[in-house]
């Protein structure tokens, strides 16, 4: 759930034995709808409120039930992966004036958060939070056991002494310890279309290789405005799973969330 709670995310599961039982889906979505509406008084009076759910491309029943209960397909996300053994081990260099280094916790916290907020301001589902809220959350992530500063990469513009882009990776992907996770890859608008994202990704792949990973995985919005899907295909990644996002409007109004 975002703050303000204008998007309410539904998580649920139906036992395979009841997958075709319409009454189970009816009761489930009636309950979800009622629970989601409880947040409406907490949101701005003129804001649109929506219930958001996801479904695998392979689960036709769940997709049909979502649509039967008033949800509309809104977006498609791809899980992409690569095996390092199947792609050339070559480094893509950043453009002139851009250098790549690792994040320094403490010194880079605030500049990194500013760069991240700008890079993701136009991404699907983004709802801007107060700067201090974001800063506290990112600092918390930097204290987690799986945080490795060698896998948090910054592309820095030397002339302007600022962060132009970043790549956040983890040594193990959830559910697949043999591959690393590319968790966040972003470039601020003024620095896009210059090869910075590919250079960051190349450096992340090389670092993951050195850490013993056999490949990498990530999730990407198939309609990403920056052309991220094409970038990932160009570096040898391919789609292995498709997930759909469905949205049901609970109250009309101004949509505060980026689309």
N, C-alpha and C positions, 0 to 999 in steps of 0.2 A: 504494500500500500504506500502511495506517495503522500507527502505532506505539502499542501492540503490534500486530503484523501479524495481526489477526483477520479483516480483509477483504482478500482478495487480488484485485486488479483485472486482468482479462485483456484484452489488446489484440491483435487478430489481423485478418487479411484472407485471403480465399480468392479466387483468380483466377476470373473469370467462366466460364472454360472448364471449370473443375472444380467449379462450384457444385452440380451435381447428383450428384457422385461421393461416395457414402456413405463410401468408404474414406478419402478425404481428411479428411472431418469426423471420422471415427473416430480417425485418427492424430493429428489436431490436438488433439482434446479429451483423448485419452489422455496426450499430452505435457503439455498445460496442467495437467491434474489432478496428474500426477507432480511437475511443477515447483512447483505451489502447495503441495503437501504438505511441501515442504522447509522451509517457514517454521514448521510446527507446533511444533517444539522451542523456538522463540523466543517463543512466546505463553504466557500464563498457563495452568497445567494445567487449570483449570476453565472456560476460555473457549471459546465456540463459534468455529469457524473456517469461513469461507465463501469460495468462489470466485465473483467477481462479473463479469458480462459484460453488454454492451449490444447492442441490435439495433434497427434502424430499423423503424418500423411498416410500411414499404413492402417490407421484405425477409422475405417469408413463409418462404422456405427456411431462413434463418438462425434464425428463431424456432422452426421445427419441429425443426431440428437441436439447438438448445439444449435443448429439452424432451426430445428423444430421448436426450440424454446426461445427463439427471438434473437439469437446471436448472428452477427454477420462477419464473414471472413474479412480480416483487416490487413493481415501481413503474413509473409512466409519467411521463415528463417531456415538457414542451411547449416548443418554441422559438417564442416570440412576437415579433412585430415591429409597428412602426407607421411610417407616413410622416407627417412633420410637416405636410405640405401638406393632409392629409385630416382633421386634427383642429384644433379651435379653439386659438388662441394665447392661453390664459388661465392665470393663476397661481392655484393652490389654496393659500390661506394656512394656516399652521399654527394650531393652537388657541391660545387665550390662555395666556400664560406660556411658550410655546415659541418659540424663535428658531432660524433656520437660518443657519449660517455655514460657511465652508470650513475644512478641517482644517489645523492648523499643525504641520508635521513637527517632531518633538522635543518640543514642549510637550504635544501631544495623544496621543502614542504610547501611553502606558500607559492613560489613561482610555478611549481608543478600543478597545484590545484587550479591556479588561474589559467594555465594552458589547457588543462583538461576541461574546464568549464567552457572555454571558448571552442575547443575542438568538437565537443559533443552537443553544443547548443542547438544544432539543427538536426540532430539524430532522432529517429523515431522513438517516441516514448519518453523523451527527455522532459523533465519538469524541474526548472531551476530552483535550487535551494539556497538559503542564506550561505554566504561564503564560509562563515565560521562553522556551520553545520557540516559542510563538505570537508573542511580542514580537519575537524575532529574525527570524521569517519575514515579519511585516508590515513591519518596518523594511527588510528586503531589498526588498520590493515597492515601497517608497517611493523606492528608488534606481534603479528600472528606467527605461529611456528613455521608456516610454509613461505614466509617472506624471505626472499633472497635478493639483496640489492644488486647483485651481478645480473639479475634478470629483469631489472627495472631500468630501461634504457631511455636516455634523453637525447634528442637531436637538437643541438644548440646553434643558433645563429651567432657567429662570432662577432659580426659587425654590430649587431644590435644588443648583444649580450642578453639574449632571451631564449626561452625554450620554444622551439618551432613545432616539435612533435615528440611523441613518446611511444614506447611499447612496453607493456607489462606482461611478463610471462611467469609461469610457475613450472617447477621441475616435473610435476606429475599432474596429468589431467584427471578429473574426477571419473572414476570407473575404468581408467586405463593408465596404469602406472608406467607402462612402457613408453608413453608419449608425453611430451610436455604440453602445457596449455598456453596458448596465446590469448590472454584474457582481455586486454585492451590495446588497441592500436589507433592512434589519432594524430592528425596534423592540423594545426590551426589554419583557418581559411587563407590567410595571406601567403602561406608557404606551400599550398597544395599544388599538385600537378608538376612537381619538380623532382620526383624520384625519392623523396625523403621516406615515405612509408615503406617502399621496397627495400631501401637501405637498412631501415630499422628491423624489418622482418628478417632480412638476410643475417644481420648480426645476432638476432634472437635465435634463429635456427642454429647458427654456429655455436653459440653459447650452450644451447640445449644439447647439442651433439657432444660437446666436451664434458657435459655433466652426465652423460651416459644414456640420454633419451634416444629412442629409435625413430622417433617421428614427432609430429606436433598436430594438435587439433585446435579448432576454434569454432565459434558460432557467428554467423553474419546475417544481417538483414538482406534479403535478396534484392530489395529495392534501394539499397544504400545509395545516397546521392553522390558519394565520392567515388563510386565505381569499385568498391572494395572487393566484390566477388570476382571481377576480372583480374584484379591484382593478385588475389590468392590463386586463381587458376594459372596465372603466368609464372608463379613460383613453384608449380607442381602440386598444388592441393586440389582435391576433388571432393564433391559432395557425397556423404555416406548416409545422411539422414535428413529428412525434411519435416519441419514442424510448422503448424499454422497457428496464428493468433486470431481469436474471435472476440468480438466486442458486442456487448448489449448495452444500449443507452438506457440508463435509469432515470435521468432527468436531462432535458435539453438545456443548452446554455452555451456560454463561451468556452471553447476547448482550450485549456491552459497547457495541454501537452503537445509537444512537437509531433508532427505527422510526416 
